[in-house]
Amino acid sequence: MTRFPEMGVQIIAAARQSLFPYSLDCSYCDWWTVYRVGQRVANHFAYQDRIFLGGDAVRTHTPKGGQGMNVSMQDAFNLGCKLAGVIRGQLHRSVLQTYESKYIHTI
């Protein structure tokens, strides 16, 4: 390790805590660097029920857990079902307003 061997111990402890309830079997940190997470979320996912954003267009995620692609697919599925229902006349247009409200509070 470099000049700060105690930092490796702290990094391993932080990684174990971050990955809980999963376990991490690690006794030595050979190399480390700092990564600043740049998580951001758009103020709105929809505009007048006519323009919709999803996936990476509305949010960035922390690299922990690989959420990006999964959440993007959920966005597309959710919006697709709602749009199809409205277009077919099976759902009232107001259901489109729930697209934004469903996700804006879960991030």
C-alpha positions as CSV (number, residue, x, y, z in Angstrom):
1,M,0.0,0.0,0.0
2,T,1.1,3.6,-0.4
3,R,1.6,6.2,2.4
4,F,-1.7,5.5,4.1
5,P,-2.1,1.8,4.8
6,E,-4.9,2.5,7.4
7,M,-7.0,3.9,4.5
8,G,-7.2,0.5,3.0
9,V,-8.7,-0.9,6.2
10,Q,-11.3,2.0,6.2
11,I,-12.1,1.4,2.5
12,I,-12.7,-2.3,3.1
13,A,-15.0,-1.5,6.1
14,A,-16.9,1.1,4.0
15,A,-17.3,-1.4,1.1
16,R,-18.6,-4.1,3.5
17,Q,-21.1,-1.6,4.9
18,S,-22.2,-0.4,1.5
19,L,-22.8,-3.9,0.2
20,F,-24.7,-5.1,3.2
21,P,-26.7,-7.5,3.4
22,Y,-24.2,-9.1,1.1
23,S,-20.8,-10.0,2.3
24,L,-17.3,-9.0,1.1
25,D,-14.4,-11.3,1.7
26,C,-11.3,-9.1,1.5
27,S,-8.3,-8.8,3.8
28,Y,-6.1,-6.4,1.8
29,C,-6.6,-3.3,-0.4
30,D,-3.8,-3.2,-2.9
31,W,-4.8,0.1,-4.7
32,W,-7.5,2.7,-4.2
33,T,-8.7,6.0,-5.6
34,V,-11.6,8.4,-4.9
35,Y,-14.7,8.5,-7.1
36,R,-17.3,11.2,-6.5
37,V,-20.8,10.0,-7.2
38,G,-22.7,12.5,-9.5
39,Q,-26.3,11.4,-8.9
40,R,-28.8,13.8,-10.5
41,V,-32.5,13.7,-11.2
42,A,-34.5,15.9,-13.6
43,N,-37.1,18.2,-12.1
44,H,-39.8,16.7,-14.3
45,F,-40.2,13.5,-16.3
46,A,-43.1,14.7,-18.4
47,Y,-44.4,17.9,-20.0
48,Q,-48.2,18.4,-20.5
49,D,-48.7,14.7,-21.0
50,R,-47.2,15.0,-24.5
51,I,-43.4,14.8,-24.0
52,F,-41.9,12.1,-21.7
53,L,-38.4,11.4,-20.6
54,G,-37.1,8.2,-19.2
55,G,-33.9,6.3,-18.4
56,D,-30.6,8.3,-18.5
57,A,-32.5,11.3,-19.8
58,V,-34.0,11.9,-16.3
59,R,-31.5,10.5,-13.9
60,T,-28.0,9.3,-13.3
61,H,-27.2,6.7,-10.7
62,T,-24.5,5.7,-8.3
63,P,-22.5,2.8,-9.8
64,K,-23.5,0.7,-6.8
65,G,-26.0,-2.0,-7.8
66,G,-26.0,-1.4,-11.5
67,Q,-29.4,0.2,-11.4
68,G,-29.3,2.3,-14.5
69,M,-30.3,-0.1,-17.2
70,N,-32.9,-1.9,-15.0
71,V,-34.6,1.3,-14.0
72,S,-34.6,2.6,-17.6
73,M,-36.4,-0.6,-18.8
74,Q,-38.9,-0.1,-16.0
75,D,-39.5,3.5,-17.2
76,A,-40.1,2.2,-20.8
77,F,-42.4,-0.6,-19.7
78,N,-44.4,1.6,-17.4
79,L,-44.8,4.5,-19.9
80,G,-45.4,2.1,-22.8
81,C,-48.3,0.3,-21.0
82,K,-49.9,3.7,-20.1
83,L,-49.5,5.1,-23.6
84,A,-51.0,2.0,-25.2
85,G,-53.9,2.0,-22.8
86,V,-54.7,5.7,-23.6
87,I,-54.3,5.2,-27.4
88,R,-56.6,2.2,-27.3
89,G,-59.2,4.1,-25.3
90,Q,-58.8,1.6,-22.4
91,L,-57.4,4.2,-20.0
92,H,-58.2,7.8,-19.3
93,R,-55.5,10.3,-20.4
94,S,-55.0,11.4,-16.7
95,V,-53.2,8.1,-16.1
96,L,-50.2,9.6,-17.9
97,Q,-49.7,12.0,-15.0
98,T,-48.9,9.0,-12.8
99,Y,-45.8,8.3,-14.8
100,E,-43.8,11.2,-13.3
101,S,-45.3,10.8,-9.8
102,K,-44.4,7.1,-9.6
103,Y,-40.7,7.7,-10.1
104,I,-40.0,11.2,-8.9
105,H,-40.5,10.1,-5.2
106,T,-38.6,6.8,-5.4
107,I,-35.2,8.2,-6.3
